[in-house]
């Protein structure tokens, strides 16, 4: 399945919070979230590049389908 190209950083952060990730801290426009030993840094930008989104999904150990289900 193709990666969505119209997601903002805020939308991804909201989706990760629905998947029980908790916000640890924010430095500038980058938000760090964590869940049981996993750490994910998400840039809070207007739109995320596909490779950036792919990296976030890999760090969070979730699939595109899981992300779409909570958006």
C-alpha positions in Angstrom: 0.0 0.0 0.0 1.3 3.5 -0.9 2.2 6.0 1.8 -0.2 8.9 2.2 1.3 12.1 0.8 -1.1 14.6 2.5 -0.5 14.0 6.2 0.8 16.7 8.5 3.0 16.1 11.5 0.2 17.1 13.8 -2.1 14.4 12.3 0.6 11.8 12.7 1.2 12.8 16.3 -2.5 12.6 17.1 -2.7 9.1 15.5 0.3 7.9 17.5 -1.3 9.2 20.7 -4.4 7.1 19.8 -2.0 4.1 19.6 -1.0 4.8 23.2 2.2 6.7 22.5 2.9 9.5 25.1 4.4 12.8 24.3 7.8 13.1 26.1 9.1 16.4 25.1 9.2 19.0 22.3 12.3 20.8 21.0 11.4 23.4 18.4 9.1 21.8 15.8 10.1 18.2 16.7 8.0 16.2 19.1 9.3 13.0 20.8 6.8 10.3 21.7 7.4 7.1 23.5 5.7 3.8 24.3 7.2 0.8 26.2 10.8 1.4 25.1 10.1 2.7 21.6 10.9 6.4 20.8 9.7 8.2 17.8 10.5 11.8 16.8 7.9 13.5 14.6 8.5 16.9 12.9 5.4 19.0 13.4 5.4 20.4 9.9 2.5 21.2 7.5 3.2 18.1 5.4 5.6 15.1 5.8 7.7 13.8 3.1 6.9 10.1 2.2 10.4 8.9 3.4 10.0 10.8 6.7 6.6 9.1 7.3 8.2 5.7 6.4 10.9 6.3 8.9 8.4 7.3 11.6 6.3 4.1 10.9 9.5 2.0 11.1 10.6 3.6 14.4 7.1 3.1 15.9 6.9 -0.4 14.6 3.5 0.1 13.0 2.1 -0.5 9.5 0.4 1.9 7.1 -2.9 0.0 7.7 -2.6 0.6 11.5 -1.9 4.2 11.0 -4.8 4.7 8.6 -7.2 2.9 11.0 -6.6 5.5 13.7 -6.5 8.6 11.5 
